[in-house]
Amino acid sequence: MLPDFRVRQRDYLLEIARALTEELELTPLLDRILGIAIEMLAGRAGLIALHAEPSWHVAASKNLSTPYHKHIEKLVAHISEGEESALVEIQEIMDAVQRLTLTASMGLLNGVGLPLMAHKKVIGVIFIFRNYAGVFSNNDRLLLRSFADQAAIAVVNAQLYTQISNEKKRSDALLDSAADGILILDSVHIIERCNATISRLLSVPLDHFIGKSHDEMIRWHTPPEGLSLEEAERGGWPLSPSAQLYVEGDLERPDQTPLPVGISYTPLLSPDGQVLNIIMTVRDNTRFRQADDLKSTFISIISHELKTPVALIKGYVATLRRDDARWEKQIVNDSLAVIEDETDHLTALIDDLLDASRLQTGGISLKRSDVNLTEILVHLVERYQIQSSKHEFVINMPEDFPILLIDEERIRQVISNLLSNAIKYSPDGKILISGQVKPDKVIVCIKDEGPGIAQDDLPHIFDRFYRASDTAKKTKGAGLGLFLARSIIEAHGGHIWVESKTDRGTRFCFSLPRSSASEN
Ligand code: ADP
């Protein structure tokens, strides 16, 4: 049977062992160790100083007066400035603390200190002060020694835990701040972690990814370009840690259009070459795809819209120049009229293309002057009326329509485009031009009785090069007119919009501010 105090000592050591396994947060762990040590040695106060390269600091203290605590802190920090080994430093700390304690308590307090050693390295020192006479017995020192050994391991574990959780926080922050979607798969393609970007890109809540398989969440809309993960693995991927796999295609998304992406797979291998994890980076390729589409649209417009008039002009010129034929005046005039029309068409198209490219590189500058918009409308309508006998133009502008400080040429360009579209896209009927005067702005609308614009096309018709698919087949055009009109109106501080229903006609309206305060 163990004597009573030995039983208590054993219980303390057991409690330390429990603290060692239970507490992983450093500060509460140190407090707990200190509390137990003080109780175990019937002490009054105590402190733990830790050695965190390159310095020492007081990491926990109990029952020390503030001035005394500060004094010890300075003392400990001062020792760390030396170049000596940690063990020499510890002896120095202990001597210094002992001296200080004796002086400060006028010989009433004495202390015992022991280094905290783990894996043969000094990680700190624990000090206990007691206020009764008599020195620490050998038994006290032995007990404190075994206690200090366990405490040191607990402290190292807590430090490691803090380090790991800080690293996890850092990697979480890194994952979440990444502009690309990131998924971490295990060796059998189950998703272990992912970031918020992938949830946003695929419109799937974040918690739906964890635990699901790669194939369940990454579904290709059409077969991708490049080897898929499964195909690559069947071929022996990855042969080395640097064997990155890249695949491009469109991913399915719930209730949304497929998302163009580029996915990189990077393996994380164990030393013996087994796949531990696969890191997936999903890059949104929408912008590249749009740029690519725009490039193809541009090329097809150039080839179609420019080629046709050039071919016509060339044909007419070649015919007129034939040496073996004599052409009647009427035929020559008609041919020249076609050539002139086609040249005008080419010039207008080139102007539009130049304007569109100018807009991309830095906007348009306006040359403002006082303009009577009603006069411009009347003048343009006269011109367009000559071009079409199937349409009836009606102008309904208020008498008090104000003079506006606007760029006449540019606004003329907008109205011309809206009027020519009304003729081009409606076979016949009335074209109504109306104006409204509001306190801060004016509104002009142009309404036709044509087939209207399909709901799917409406959100896009102001986009560069956009043409509704059914009209694109039947009519000529580059899809730049409305894009330029919107840019011009917005440069004036106004808005342009469209109201249209299939078979119910189309109404385009634009507003312009009355004050010149909103000048661009
Ligand atoms: P373009 O006339 O050269 O095609 P726009 O930018 O002027 O280019 O017009 C874009 C598209 O908007 C047209 O291709 C056509 O599909 C549609 N659209 C424009 N105005 C009308 C209209 N008045 N009625 C029906 N569709 C129209």
Residues whose N, C-alpha, C, O or C-beta is under 5 A from the ligand:
A	BS01	ADP	N421 A422 Y425 G450 G452 I453 I461 Y466 R467 A468 T471 K476 G477 A478 G479 L480 G481 L482 F483 T506
